[in-house]
């Protein structure tokens, strides 16, 4: 959109439209008339400029992007640049430098030039419409340098119409150019895309939109608060046309100075500062304050779904600031968002922010689908507030690694579990206003890990474990199958005494085995255990010893004469297992003796 457009000497307003035709909305009045007026599309302008200067002009362009970024406007500017001529004949070819209105410029801007045909493909999408283009393109332009065909929303053409256009599009006459515009580039056949030079028009940055709106406000002699323009720019989502339409509406709504509060009421938005306050209450787990704030915003007209969307947007902003701190310098943001956003980014962990974002994203859909939006929004806030107090997975893992085996106290904001006591002001408390006790609400333990271990030891009965075999028997008695398997498979014993265990570990041992074993033994025996990993080799694992004994039994069975006779009698037979039998009931009763050791196939 135009930042530098000025009234010309040909009876045009700043947007290049005739004067005296009544009020024209800002989106039309400040429509760009040259490449100098376009904002946010520098890459495209540079490419076209270089192509014109070098004479490498393609036969077709296709412009794509979201609504309101200037696709149709750029197509008209391209058509004007291709046919730019001055009455004195000083310009002899296409150029992007158009300081004054040329011979054909006004007619092209007003879409009434005989050689620049602008067609809406949504309403002219048949083969017959394309056949008319194919028939007319053979004739030279009447007055302009090129005959230009602009097809808006080209993705609406039928499949047969696209096929009818292919040959002409690939080999048009030298005097013909095509310019296509579409918001659905994926619906355009690849055969068409391959014959065009493609430009993806980007969304305009919010800061650039704010600057553009400030310039238009100055030209229109309208006083507008920067915060109001920032709200409009954010609501436009990168669309210049949307931003001008909203600005037009805000001017009429305010009937004077355009204030942020007027724009907020017009758009049904919540106060950004109040959104930040709501976010802080949620991260603290203060559900009573969060629900009160939501009700207060709802009563002044804020939509519950919009409030949750604003919360999700602020969560995304804090996450970006955590990754890229420079994001907080965006001029389209309020001072409160910048300052407090940096503070939240420093205090909250990435896992907490990701979890909050996911819950809000799901909650927005629930609110939109609910017959009672405010009730659904309140339930979403309840879930987020109570989830804010839960430890994240990394905090749980970190707590298992604390000295003494006691979990460290996780912080509700996802910060480091080992944060010093003087930083406790940055920690968020458990949800308040709940009838449950703090122990029932939060999984946190006491501040002193050693006190937790001592309390656990005092509550458990005193047991003495003097050998590794007794230790495994205790684990089996407690029905901890995973720990029993780890002790038998991954532990090589070096030394075992009551209260102290020195071991070597296999490579397959779990990383948390030592800390888990130390913590569990302390709880089971009622006394503090010290489990140490030694550099010594240690004895083979229990499983290795069992396998060695089994192998020895099989070797002994192989040497038994009776087993040898069976194996010789049945070629291919082999011993697949050996079990030891209980002693005979009476030593002298040969008839009760079991058969020889060994099982044969």
LUMTORFI-717209 format. One record per residue (C-alpha): residue in three letters; x, y, z. Coordinates in steps of 0.05 Angstrom, whole numbers, plus 32768, in hexadecimal, padded with zeros to 4 digits. Layout:
BEGIN
ALAXYZ;...
This chain:
BEGIN
UNK800080008000;UNK801680477FF2;UNK8043806B8022;UNK805C80A07FF2;UNK802280A97FC2;UNK801380F27FB7;UNK7FDB81157F90;UNK7FEF811C7F48;UNK7FDF81547F16;UNK7FAD81287EF2;UNK7F73812F7F23;UNK7F8380F07F4B;UNK7F8180E57F96;UNK7FBE80C67FB9;UNK7FA980807FA3;UNK7FA480927F5A;UNK7F5880967F57;UNK7F2F80D07F3B;UNK7F1E81087F6A;UNK7ED7811D7F78;UNK7EBA80D77F77;UNK7EA380D67FC0;UNK7EC280B37FFB;UNK7EF080797FEA;UNK7F048047801F;UNK7F4D804A8034;UNK7F5C80068015;UNK7F4B80227FD0;UNK7F62806A7FDB;UNK7FA980547FEF;UNK7FAF801B7FBE;UNK7FF6801B7FA2;UNK7FFF80357F5C;UNK804980257F54;UNK807F7FF77F6E;UNK8098802E7F9B;UNK8056802C7FC0;UNK80577FE17FD0;UNK806C7FCE8016;UNK80877F8C8030;UNK80957F6E7FEA;UNK80DD7F857FE0;UNK80F57F427FC3;UNK80C17F427F8C;UNK80CD7F8B7F7A;UNK81187F7E7F75;UNK810F7F417F49;UNK80E07F657F19;UNK810D7FA27F17;UNK81497F797F04;UNK81217F537ECF;UNK81097F957EAF;UNK814F7FB37EAF;UNK816E7F757E8F;UNK81347F6A7E5E;UNK81267F247E7B;UNK80DB7F2C7E7E;UNK80B37EEB7E83;UNK80737EDE7E5E;UNK804B7ECF7E9D;UNK804C7EDD7EE8;UNK80237EBD7F1F;UNK80197EE27F61;UNK80047EBD7F9F;UNK7FF97ECF7FE8;UNK7FC37ED9801D;UNK7F8B7F0B8015;UNK7F9C7F558014;UNK7FE77F518007;UNK7FE17F727FC2;UNK7FDC7F3C7F8D;UNK7FAA7F607F5F;UNK7FCA7FA37F6D;UNK800F7F887F5B;UNK7FF17F6B7F1A;UNK7FD77FB07F06;UNK801A7FD17F18;UNK803D7F9C7EED;UNK800E7FAB7EB3;UNK801B7FF57EBC;UNK80677FEA7EBD;UNK80657FBF7E7E;UNK803F7FF57E58;UNK805C80347E78;UNK8063806D7E46;UNK806880B87E4B;UNK804980E97E19;UNK808E81027E03;UNK80A480BB7DF2;UNK80E080BB7E21;UNK80D080757E3C;UNK80DA803F7E08;UNK80D37FFE7E30;UNK80B87FDF7E70;UNK80D080007EB0;UNK80C07FFE7EFA;UNK80D180487F02;UNK808F806D7EF8;UNK809580B17F1B;UNK805A80D07EF6;UNK801B80B57ED5;UNK8027809B7E8F;UNK7FFC80987E52;UNK7FDA80567E65;UNK7FE180597EB1;UNK7F9D80767EC4;UNK7F7680467E97;UNK7F9D800A7EB3;UNK7F9280207EFB;UNK7F4880277EEF;UNK7F457FE37ECB;UNK7F2A80007E8A;UNK7F657FFB7E5B;UNK7F557FD67E1B;UNK7F977FB17E19;UNK7F997F9D7E63;UNK7F617F6A7E6F;UNK7F527F5A7EB8;UNK7F277F1C7EBF;UNK7F0A7EFC7EFE;UNK7F177EB27EF6;UNK7EE37EA17F2C;UNK7EAB7EB87EFE;UNK7ECD7EAA7EBB;UNK7EE97E657EC6;UNK7ED17E3E7E89;UNK7EF47E267E4A;UNK7ECB7E597E22;UNK7EE97E927E4A;UNK7F307E797E3E;UNK7F207E6E7DF4;UNK7F0F7EB87DED;UNK7F547EC87E0A;UNK7F767E997DD9;UNK7F517EB87D9F;UNK7F5E7F017DB3;UNK7FA77EF97DC6;UNK7FBD7EF17D7E;UNK7FAE7F3A7D6F;UNK7FE07F707D81;UNK7FCF7FA47DB7;UNK7FA87FE17DA1;UNK7FD080177DC3;UNK7FFC7FFA7DFA;UNK803F7FD77DF4;UNK80257F947E0E;UNK7FE27F727E12;UNK7FDD7F5C7E5B;UNK7FAC7F287E76;UNK7FA07F2A7EC2;UNK7F7B7EED7EDD;UNK7F677EF67F26;UNK7F597EB87F51;UNK7F747E8E7F19;UNK7F6E7E4E7F42;UNK7F227E517F35;UNK7F2B7E3E7EEC;UNK7F117DF97EDA;UNK7F407DC17EC7;UNK7F2B7DC67E7E;UNK7F367E127E7F;UNK7F7D7E097E9A;UNK7F8C7DD67E63;UNK7F717E057E2E;UNK7F9F7E3C7E47;UNK7FE07E137E4A;UNK7FF77E1A7E01;UNK7FEA7E657DFE;UNK800B7E6F7E42;UNK804A7E4A7E2C;UNK80527E6D7DE9;UNK802C7EAF7DE9;UNK80387EE47DB4;UNK80717F147DC4;UNK803F7F4C7DD1;UNK80177F257E07;UNK80247F1C7E52;UNK7FFD7EF57E87;UNK7FF77F077ED1;UNK7FD37ED67EFF;UNK7FBF7EE27F47;UNK7FA77EAD7F79;UNK7FA07E9F7FC3;UNK7F9F7E537FB8;UNK7FE07E457F93;UNK7FDA7DFA7FA2;UNK7F9B7DF67F76;UNK7FC07E107F39;UNK7FDA7DD77F0D;UNK80257DCC7F0B;UNK80227DD17EC0;UNK800C7E1A7EC7;UNK803D7E2A7EFF;UNK80777E117ED6;UNK80677E437E9F;UNK80657E807ECF;UNK80957EA77EF9;UNK807B7EA17F40;UNK807B7ED57F76;UNK80637EC57FBD;UNK804C7F077FDC;UNK805C7F048026;UNK80317F1C8060;UNK80447F638075;UNK80677F6780B8;UNK803D7F8680F0;UNK80717FBB80FE;UNK80717FD080B5;UNK80257FD280B5;UNK80257FFF80F2;UNK8055802F80CF;UNK8029802E8091;UNK7FEA803D80B9;UNK800E807680DC;UNK801E80958098;UNK7FD6808F8080;UNK7FBC80AC80C2;UNK7FE980E880B7;UNK7FD080F18070;UNK7F8880EC8086;UNK7F95811B80C1;UNK7F7B80E780F3;UNK7F9880DF8138;UNK7FA38097814B;UNK7FC680778187;UNK8002804A8176;UNK7FE2801381A0;UNK7FA380178177;UNK7FCA80108136;UNK7FF07FD58153;UNK7FAE7FB28163;UNK7F967FBD811C;UNK7FD77FA480FE;UNK7FD57F648128;UNK7F8C7F588117;UNK7F9B7F6080CC;UNK7FCC7F2580CF;UNK7FFA7F41809A;UNK7FC47F598069;UNK7FCB7FA28054;UNK7F837FA5803A;UNK7F687F88807B;UNK7F8F7FBA80A4;UNK7F747FF5807C;UNK7F2D7FDB8080;UNK7F337FD380CC;UNK7F52801980D1;UNK7F18803580A9;UNK7EE8801380D8;UNK7F0D802B8116;UNK7F0B807380FD;UNK7EBF806E80F6;UNK7EB8804B8139;UNK7EE2807D8160;UNK7EC480BC813E;UNK7F0380E18150;UNK7F4580C9816D;UNK7F50807F8161;UNK7F60806281A5;UNK7F77801C81B7;UNK7F39801281E2;UNK7F0C802381A7;UNK7F2F7FF1817A;UNK7F2D7FBD81B1;UNK7EE27FC581B8;UNK7ED87FC5816D;UNK7EFE7F848163;UNK7EE57F6381A3;UNK7F2C7F5C81BC;UNK7F447F588204;UNK7F747F8B8220;UNK7FBA7F728212;UNK7FD07F848259;UNK7F967F5D8275;UNK7FA87F218249;UNK7FEE7F248267;UNK7FD07F2782AD;UNK7FA67EEA829D;UNK7FE37EC58283;UNK80097ED582C3;UNK7FD07EBC82EE;UNK7FCF7E7B82C8;UNK80197E7082CE;UNK80157E7D8318;UNK7FDD7E4B831E;UNK7FB07E80833B;UNK7F6F7E65831E;UNK7F427E938347;UNK7F647ED1832A;UNK7F647EB382E4;UNK7F197EA482E4;UNK7F0A7EE98301;UNK7F337F0A82CA;UNK7F117EE28294;UNK7ECC7EF482AE;UNK7EE07F3E82B2;UNK7EF67F3E8269;UNK7EB87F188254;UNK7E8B7F4A8276;UNK7EA97F85824F;UNK7E9D7F61820D;UNK7EDB7F368200;UNK7ECC7EF481DD;UNK7EE57EB78205;UNK7F017E9881C7;UNK7F267ED881B6;UNK7F427EDB81FD;UNK7F5E7E9581F7;UNK7F7A7EA581B2;UNK7F9C7EE381CF;UNK7FB87EB78207;UNK7FD37E8681D3;UNK7FF17EC081AB;UNK80147EDB81EA;UNK802D7E9581FB;UNK804A7E9081B5;UNK806A7ED581BD;UNK808B7EC18200;UNK80A57E8181E0;UNK80C37EA981A6;UNK80E37EDA81D6;UNK81017E9F81FC;UNK81217E8681BB;UNK812F7EC98199;UNK81317F0281CC;UNK81327F378195;UNK80E97F278185;UNK80D47F5181C1;UNK80EC7F90819D;UNK80B17F8F816D;UNK80927FD5816B;UNK804C7FB88160;UNK804E7F9D81A7;UNK803A7FC481E4;UNK806D7FD6821A;UNK804C7FA6824B;UNK80517F6C8219;UNK809A7F7A820C;UNK80B07F818255;UNK80867F4B8274;UNK80907F1D8239;UNK80DB7F1E8246;UNK80D07F0F828F;UNK80A37ED48280;UNK80D57EB9824E;UNK810B7EBA8283;UNK80E07E9782B7;UNK80B97E638290;UNK80D67E248272;UNK80CB7E10822A;UNK80A47DD2823F;UNK80737DFC8268;UNK80697E2C822E;UNK805F7DF381FC;UNK802D7DD1822B;UNK80067E128234;UNK80057E1E81E9;UNK7FE97DD981DB;UNK7FB37DDF8210;UNK7F9E7E2381F6;UNK7F9D7E0C81AE;UNK7F6F7DD381C1;UNK7F467E0081EE;UNK7F387E3381B7;UNK7F167DFC818E;UNK7EEE7DE581CB;UNK7ED57E2C81D8;UNK7EC17E37818F;UNK7E9A7DF5818E;UNK7E797DFF81D2;UNK7E337E1981DD;UNK7E4D7E3D821C;UNK7E8F7E5D8206;UNK7E9F7E7F8248;UNK7E967E3F8270;UNK7EC27E19823F;UNK7EF77E508244;UNK7EF67E4C8290;UNK7F017E01828F;UNK7F3C7E0B8260;UNK7F5A7E3D8291;UNK7F507E0D82CB;UNK7F767DD682A6;UNK7FAF7E058295;UNK7FB47E2282DB;UNK7FB97DDD82FC;UNK7FE87DC382C7;UNK80167DFE82D4;UNK80257DE18319;UNK80397D9C82FF;UNK80837D8C82F5;UNK809C7D8582AF;UNK80BD7D448298;UNK81037D63829C;UNK80F57D7982E4;UNK80E07D3282F6;UNK81207D1582D8;UNK814A7D4B82FA;UNK81297D3D833D;UNK813B7CF38338;UNK81837D068331;UNK81867D2F8371;UNK81B97D1883A5;UNK81977CEA83D7;UNK81637CD283A4;UNK812C7D0283BB;UNK81097D2A8385;UNK81177D748384;UNK80DD7DA3838A;UNK80C47DB38344;UNK80AF7DFA8336;UNK806C7E078316;UNK808A7E3582E1;UNK80B87DFF82C7;UNK80F77E2282DE;UNK81347DFF82FA;UNK81277DD38335;UNK81687DE78354;UNK815A7E328354;UNK81757E558392;UNK81457E6983C8;UNK814D7EB483BB;UNK812D7EAB8376;UNK80EE7E8F8395;UNK80C87ECD8380;UNK80CA7EB68338;UNK80AA7E73834B;UNK80607E6C833F;UNK80367E4E8377;UNK80027E178374;UNK7FBA7E27835F;UNK7F987E4D8397;UNK7F517E4E83AC;UNK7F4C7E0283AA;UNK7F2B7DDA83E1;UNK7F627DA683DD;UNK7FA07DAA8407;UNK7FE27DC083E8;UNK7FFC7D7983ED;UNK7FC27D5F83C4;UNK7FC87D978390;UNK80137D958384;UNK80447D5B837E;UNK807A7D86839D;UNK80A37D6C83D8;UNK80C37D938410;UNK80FA7DC58403;UNK81307D998422;UNK813F7D5983FC;UNK81647D3B8437;UNK81277D478463;UNK80FD7D208431;UNK812D7CE68434;UNK812F7CE78480;UNK80E37CEA8484;UNK80DD7CAF8455;UNK81117C88847C;UNK80EE7C9784BE;UNK80AC7C7D84A3;UNK80C87C3B8489;UNK80DA7BFD84B4;UNK81247BF184C1;UNK813E7BB68498;UNK81847B998492;UNK819E7B83844E;UNK81E37B648454;UNK81EC7B44840F;UNK81DD7B4F83C7;UNK81B17B1183C5;UNK81887B2D8400;UNK81827B6F83DB;UNK81667B4D839D;UNK81367B2583C9;UNK811E7B6783E8;UNK81127B8583A3;UNK80EB7B47838F;UNK80C37B4B83CF;UNK80B07B9383BE;UNK809A7B7A8379;UNK80C67BAB8354;UNK80D07B808316;UNK80F67BB482ED;UNK81287BC18325;UNK81327B768330;UNK81407B6B82E7;UNK81717BA682E6;UNK81967B8A8323;UNK819D7B458304;UNK81AD7B5C82BE;UNK81D47B9E82C3;UNK81F87B9D8307;UNK823C7B7E8317;UNK82467B7A8363;UNK82857B988381;UNK82727B9D83CA;UNK82317B9A83F2;UNK82277BAD843A;UNK81EB7BC48462;UNK81DF7C0C844B;UNK82167C0D8416;UNK82197BED83D1;UNK82547BF283A1;UNK82467BDA835B;UNK825D7BDD8313;UNK822B7BE682DA;UNK82217BC78297;UNK82197BF4825A;UNK81CF7BE28257;UNK81C07BFB829D;UNK818B7C3382A2;UNK81A97C7882AF;UNK817E7C8282ED;UNK818C7C3C830B;UNK81BB7C548342;UNK818E7C8C835A;UNK814F7C638355;UNK816F7C29837C;UNK818A7C5883B2;UNK81477C7A83BB;UNK811F7C3983BE;UNK814F7C1683EE;UNK814B7C53841D;UNK81007C4F841D;UNK80FC7C028424;UNK81307BF9845B;UNK81247C388483;UNK816E7C4C8481;UNK81987C768453;UNK81BA7C4E841C;UNK81F77C6283F4;UNK81FC7C4383AE;UNK823F7C4F838C;UNK82567C3D8346;UNK829C7C1F834A;UNK82D47C1C8316;UNK82E27BD4832A;UNK82CC7B9B82FD;UNK82A27B798332;UNK82837B33832E;UNK825A7B1E82F2;UNK82117B3182F2;UNK81DE7B028312;UNK81C37AF182CD;UNK82097AE282B2;UNK82167AB482EE;UNK81D47A9082E2;UNK81E47A878298;UNK82287A6C82AA;UNK820A7A3982DA;UNK81D87A2482A6;UNK820F7A1B8272;UNK823779F082A4;UNK81FA79C482B0;UNK81F279BA8266;UNK823B79A8825E;UNK823579758296;UNK81F779578276;UNK821B79518234;UNK825079248254;UNK821D78F58275;UNK822278AE8253;UNK81D678A68250;UNK81CD78EA8230;UNK820478D981FF;UNK81E1789881ED;UNK819F78BC81E0;UNK81C178F081B5;UNK81E478BA818C;UNK81A278938184;UNK817D78D1816A;UNK81AA78F78139;UNK819E7942813B;UNK818379428182;UNK81A1797481B3;UNK819B798981FB;UNK817179C78200;UNK816B79CF824B;UNK818179B2828D;UNK815D79B782CF;UNK817479A08313;UNK814579718337;UNK8138796E8382;UNK815C793683A9;UNK813978F383AD;UNK810B78E683E8;UNK813178A783FC;UNK817A78A083EA;UNK8178785483E0;UNK8139785083B6;UNK8154784B8370;UNK810F78438352;UNK80FD788A8368;UNK813B78A98348;UNK812978DB8311;UNK814178CF82CA;UNK818578E882B7;UNK818E793382B2;UNK8180794F826E;UNK81467956823E;UNK814B793B81F8;UNK8127794B81B7;
